Amino acid sequence: MLTEQTPMKGILLGDDLARTKRWAAIGVGLFIVVSLFYLFDYNQPVYAVVPGRVFIYGSAAILILLSAWQSSLNRSLLVSLLLCVAPVSALFIQIIAEGQGVSHPSPLGILLFGLGWGIAFGAPLGIAGYLLGRTVQKWRSSDRAV
C-alpha cells in the first residue's frame, strides 16, 4: 500500500505502486503485441475468419474488462486508460501508416495522429472499464460488510 496518499493520488496511481507498474507494463506489452500483429500482417487471416465488427466490438469488450479487472484490484485511473489507449493507438498508427502512400507525412506526424485517434477512441473504453471496476469493488466491499 502507498503510505499517506491523497485521495487523488490513489485514484490516479492506485493503491499499490508495484501493482500499478505491473499493469502499466501489461499496457505497454499490449501496444507492442498489436504493433507486431499488424506489422507482420497477421491481421488478414483474422479478418478472413471473423467479421470486422465482431472483431472490433470483441476487442473493445476485452479491453473494458481488462481495465475493469485492474480497477477493481488497484483503482488506478491512469493504468485503466493506458490499458485501453495503448493497443488502440498501436492499431491507429498502423492504419494511418498504411494509408499514407500519397501525402508522405513524417513518422512523427503519423505517430502523433495515431496517438490522437487512439486517445479519442481508447479513453472512453478506459473510463468505462475504470467505472465498471470501481462499481464491482464497491459491490464486493459492501457484501463483506454485511
N, C-alpha and C positions, 0 to 999 in steps of 0.2 A: 504494500500500500504506500502511496505517496504520503509524506508527512506534511502536516499543516498546509493543505492545499485549499485554495479558494474554490468556491462552487464553480466559477467559470473555468478555472484551470482543470478541474475534474471533468467537466463536460467536454472540453476541447481535447485534453490529452488522456483522459480515462483515469481509472482508479489505480492501475498498476503500470508503471512506466516500462517495465520489462515486457509485459504482455502487449503494450502498445507498440513497442519496437518489433516484436514478432509479427503482429498483424500488419504493420507497415511493410515489413519485408514480404509478406504474402501479397500485398498490393503491388509492390514493385515487381514481384515474380509474375503476377498476372499480366502486367504491362509487357514484360519480356516474352511470355508464352504467346500472347496474342500477336505480338510483333513477329515472332518467328513463325507462327501459324500462317500468317498472310505472306510473309517474306518468301517462304518456301512453297507457296501456292497449295497448301493443304486444304484451303477453303473450298476448292472446286468439287472434290468428292463429297464433302458435307452438303453443299448446296444441291448436288445431284440427288441425294437421298432425302434430305429434309427441306421442305419448302422454306423460303426466306423469312416469311412472317413467323413461322413456328420457331425457327432458329433465333430470331431477334427477340421475340417475346419470352422464349425459354431462357435465353441468356440474361435478359433483364430480370426475370424472376429469380434466377440463381444468384445474381449479384445482390438483389434486395435481400434474399435470405441469408447470404453470407454476411452482408452488412448488419443485418438484424442479429445474427448469432454473435458477432463481435460486440455489438452494442449491448446485448443482454449480459455479456460476460464482463465487459470493461467500460462501457458507456463513453467511448471516445468518438466524438462527432467528426474530428479530423480524419481518423482512420476509416470511419464509415464512408466518408466522402472519397478518400483515397482508393478504397476497395472498388468503388464504382467508377470513378473518374479515370483511373489508370488504364483499365482494359478498353474502355470506350474511347479514350484518347488514342490509344495504340491503333484501334480499328480505324478511326477517322484519319490519322496520319497516313496509314496505308492507302485508304480510299483516295485521299487528296493527292498523294504522291503518284498513284497510278493514273489519275485523271488529268495530270498536268503535262500533257505532251506538247501542247501548243504554246502556252504562255511562258513556260520555263521559270517558275518562281524560284527564289533562293531556298536552300534547305531550311534556313531559319524561318522563312515565310511559311513553308509547309508545316514545320513544327508548331509554330505559333497558331496557325489557322486550325490545325488538328487538335491542339490543346484547347483552343476556344470552343470548338464544337464538342469536344469531349466533356468539358465543364458544363456546357449548355444541356447536354443530354444525360451526363452521368451524375451531376449534382442532385437532380430531383430523385434519382434512384437511391443515392446515398442517404438523402434526408428521409425518404420513405422507409428505408431499412433501419436507420437510426431510431426513428419514431416507433417502428414495429418492435424493435429490440427492447427499447425502454418500456414499452407497454407490457411486453412479456415479463421483463424483470420486475416491474411493479406488481403485476398479477401474481407472480411466484412469491414475492415477498409478503403480499397480503394473505396468501394461502397459508404461509408458515406462521404468520402472526395469530391466526385464528385458532 
